[in-house]
């Protein structure tokens, strides 16, 4: 069974950098795109970006200038960095497994437990 | 970018009732539509993919239909544990967009 375990700092000041990591247990790490998403309090779900084992990335346009997703294949681990955070970046952040690298599109079938990140001075 | 619009935004009904939630895509997405259930404090849980395929382990009272731009999630007989927010998602093309959610209450 596939399990995603995420971790990282939950309280940031404005202008700091958000940093989260997701460990993947079980299944094939190389066959999928691995994504980060977020959910602001009382709001819906927003996809942030995705990465493959080879480091190929895609980001949502509205966050592209501030986001970096990286991968550590030897550890079955991928990470999110979001620079220059503001209160608007306060949200629950999730990691998730998405489409396959063979070109088959797919929904997000496995999710991390979520991390509440609060940005406050 | 594709926008996803759900209706209604919330509904209140009774145990045993049939529940229908609609989702509309701003462009044709074929059948690349997923539905998720999210209970408070939990991550979303995949219910339906390819518009009508029930994900492994999901009760048979959940079903999906539609193609192109208009889709529907149906709960044939509402159970107390179905109280949650339901989201549709386009996975035809990035950025992968979600609807704003439908909150189901009893």
Interface residues (C-beta under 8 A of the other chain):
Chain A: X35 X43 X44 X45 X46 X47 X50 X58 X60 X61 X94 X96 X98 X99 X105 X106 X107 X108 X109 X111 X112 X113 X114
Chain B: X1 X32 X34 X36 X42 X43 X44 X45 X46 X49 X55 X87 X89 X91 X92 X94 X95 X96 X97 X98 X99 X100 X101
